[in-house]
Amino acid sequence: MPDIVLNIGLWWAPVLALAIILHLSGLSKLRWSFLILGFAVSVVYIFTVLRAGQFIPLDDYIPGLQWNWSGKLASFAMTLLVLAVLSVLLREVTPARAGFRLKQEPGSVWPALLLIAACIGLMVVLTIQLGGGPQTSPERLAYQASMPGLDEEPHYRGLLLLLLNEAFGGKKIRILGAPIGWGGLAIVLIFGLGHGAGFNDGQFVFSAISVGVTGFLGLALLWVRERTGSLVMPIIGHNAINFVPSFF
């Protein structure tokens, strides 16, 4: 079985388990149609970021690129396209509800910046502890300053978060002013596992540190997204979290 299929199953298995538990316990009135739709959107995203880069042949214009610029741009475009289609078909799906807005919730910017700064500090400390030294090639710096947030935030904490919030429903808990629900928890699970657990040539690979750190950062970015009501700060924060540690 191809690794990509195994990985999708691995990353989504905890979400399905969570859905079944919540449904059987009565803690959430699950909307299976939105859960299935969220899964489908996730599958399209994964295949796009890994396989659709060939349709944006940047290598033809900028020889020697080492990073997945084309795949990231393709997945960003796909997220926008899927959002546009769903916003026509479903009243629950709108760009604003998916975080595609410039307006920030009152009093949310400074708390968001402080949390982002704390996450950057954590990553700098971890980078220094793990060693390896600065990695400051021009392409790496340009990529880390732009692509991670531009690609992943609109998908994970934008469209997919909206779909899973609709799927799980239920009352959200306000954590320091940010409304966090079961859909957000599902996003944290997918995001953490997607960066630290998977199959490579049929062999299971797992990094507890990667899953834990990425899961924590995903939770922090989820808080920023829900507190501000916008993807602007998560995109900026995600890129900064990836970019700054490159110098250490």
Disulfide bonds with the S-S distance in Angstrom:
none
